[in-house]
Amino acid sequence: MACRLMIVDDDMELADALAQAMGRYGCEGKAVYDGQAALALQGRWKPTHAVIDLNMPGIGGLELVKRLHALDRELNMVVLTGYASVATAVEAIKLGARHYLQKPAKSQQIWDAFQRIEGDSSVMVDDAIPLLKAEQAMIEQALLRNQFNISATARELRMHRRTLQRKLMKMPHWQGIEHARQTLSA
């Protein structure tokens, strides 16, 4: 069977470029820009592979993985995100994704991820450091959107409030964020 690759990303330029770049691996690529369009395309085109952005408006990446997996258990999915965290990587795999990559990822990395069947025990522990920085950036952005309300931020991130507080205390610049919050509320 030929490779039919669906790219789902709200960054239209990235989605279109990736759909075109994956042609060198023998994939016919189609880009869609939200979860609803992905579900519709899946129903009529039956892709064999999908690259799914984690953070999108509407249907988020994890929910989309879950829904696509329910429709086609053979669909080979890779989650691609700029906001990587260990928790979301684990959930993506549990929900049916083959692999999880942090942006920016090259087309070769994505193709290699589709080919992987087993885990790689030689992955260095240091590879987790970019995940932590990305998770901190995601937390900071959510804090700003929620005007530094810890409870609202924890709900948005689908995280227990105490877990978020522990993560914040480990962030070296949290005191600066806390100072900014106090300044804004004064």
C-alpha positions in Angstrom: 0.0 0.0 0.0 1.2 3.5 -0.8 1.9 6.0 1.9 -0.9 8.5 2.3 0.3 11.1 4.9 -2.0 13.5 6.6 -0.3 16.5 8.3 -2.5 18.2 10.9 -1.0 21.5 12.2 -2.6 25.0 12.6 0.7 26.5 11.3 -0.4 26.3 7.6 3.1 27.0 6.2 4.7 24.3 8.2 1.9 21.8 7.4 2.1 22.5 3.6 5.9 22.4 3.6 6.0 19.1 5.5 3.4 17.5 3.3 5.5 18.4 0.3 8.8 17.4 1.9 7.5 13.9 2.8 7.1 13.2 -0.9 10.7 12.3 -1.1 9.9 9.2 1.1 7.1 8.1 -1.3 4.3 9.7 0.6 1.4 11.5 -0.9 0.9 14.3 1.6 -2.2 16.3 2.4 -2.2 19.1 4.9 -5.2 20.1 7.1 -5.1 22.8 9.7 -7.4 21.6 12.5 -8.9 18.5 14.1 -12.3 18.7 12.5 -10.7 18.8 9.0 -8.5 15.9 10.0 -11.4 13.8 11.0 -13.2 14.6 7.8 -10.1 13.8 5.6 -9.6 10.6 7.5 -13.1 9.5 6.7 -12.9 10.1 2.9 -9.2 9.6 2.2 -8.1 6.9 4.7 -4.5 8.1 5.3 -1.9 5.4 6.3 0.2 7.9 8.3 -0.4 11.1 10.2 1.7 13.9 11.8 -0.3 15.6 14.4 0.5 18.9 16.2 -0.2 18.7 19.9 -1.4 22.3 20.5 -4.2 23.3 18.2 -7.4 25.3 18.7 -10.6 23.2 18.9 -9.8 19.5 19.0 -6.3 19.3 20.6 -3.7 16.9 19.4 -4.1 14.2 22.1 -7.9 14.1 21.6 -7.4 13.9 17.8 -4.9 11.0 18.3 -7.5 9.2 20.4 -10.3 9.8 17.9 -8.2 8.8 14.9 -7.0 5.7 16.7 -10.6 4.7 17.4 -11.4 5.0 13.7 -8.4 3.2 12.4 -6.1 1.2 14.7 -3.6 0.8 11.9 -3.0 4.5 11.3 0.7 5.2 12.0 0.7 8.5 13.9 3.5 10.8 15.1 2.8 13.7 17.4 4.9 16.8 16.8 5.0 19.6 19.2 6.8 22.7 20.4 5.6 22.2 23.9 7.0 18.8 24.7 6.7 17.2 28.1 7.1 13.7 29.4 3.5 13.5 30.5 2.1 14.4 27.1 4.6 12.1 25.3 3.4 9.2 27.5 -0.3 10.0 26.9 0.2 10.3 23.1 1.7 6.9 23.0 -1.0 5.4 25.2 -3.7 6.9 23.0 -2.2 5.4 19.9 0.7 7.5 18.5 3.8 5.6 17.3 6.2 8.3 18.4 6.5 11.8 19.7 8.9 14.5 18.4 9.7 18.0 19.5 9.6 20.8 17.0 11.6 21.6 15.0 11.8 18.2 13.5 13.3 17.4 10.1 11.4 15.3 7.6 14.0 12.6 8.0 13.4 12.4 11.8 9.6 12.1 11.1 10.1 9.4 8.6 12.4 7.5 10.9 9.8 7.9 13.7 7.2 6.2 11.4 9.6 3.3 10.9 10.3 2.7 14.6 8.6 -0.3 16.1 10.6 -0.6 19.3 12.0 1.8 21.9 15.6 2.8 21.9 17.5 2.0 25.2 20.5 4.0 24.0 18.7 7.4 24.2 20.7 9.6 26.5 19.1 11.0 29.7 20.3 14.5 28.6 17.7 14.4 25.9 15.1 15.2 28.5 16.5 18.7 29.2 14.8 20.3 26.1 11.5 18.7 27.2 11.8 20.5 30.6 12.5 23.8 29.0 9.6 23.4 26.6 7.4 22.4 29.5 8.5 25.5 31.5 7.6 27.7 28.5 4.2 26.0 28.2 3.6 26.6 31.9 4.7 30.3 31.6 2.4 30.9 28.6 -0.6 29.3 30.4 0.1 31.4 33.5 0.0 34.6 31.4 -3.2 33.5 29.7 -4.7 32.8 33.1 -3.4 36.1 34.6 -1.2 34.0 37.0 -4.1 32.2 38.5 -2.6 28.9 39.6 -5.9 27.0 39.8 -7.0 28.1 36.3 -3.6 27.3 34.9 -3.6 23.8 36.4 -7.0 23.1 34.9 -5.9 24.3 31.5 -2.8 22.1 31.6 -4.8 19.2 33.0 -2.5 19.0 35.9 -3.2 18.8 39.7 -2.7 22.2 41.3 -0.1 20.9 43.7 1.9 19.3 40.9 1.9 22.7 39.1 3.0 24.4 42.3 5.9 21.9 42.7 7.0 22.4 39.1 6.9 26.2 39.6 9.1 26.0 42.7 11.7 24.1 40.6 11.7 26.8 37.9 14.8 29.0 38.6 13.1 32.1 37.4 9.7 31.5 39.2 10.6 34.3 41.7 10.7 36.7 38.8 7.4 35.5 37.5 5.9 35.7 41.0 7.2 39.3 41.3 5.7 40.2 37.9 2.3 38.7 39.1 2.4 40.7 42.3 3.3 43.9 40.4 0.4 43.3 38.0 -2.1 42.7 40.8 -1.0 45.8 42.8 
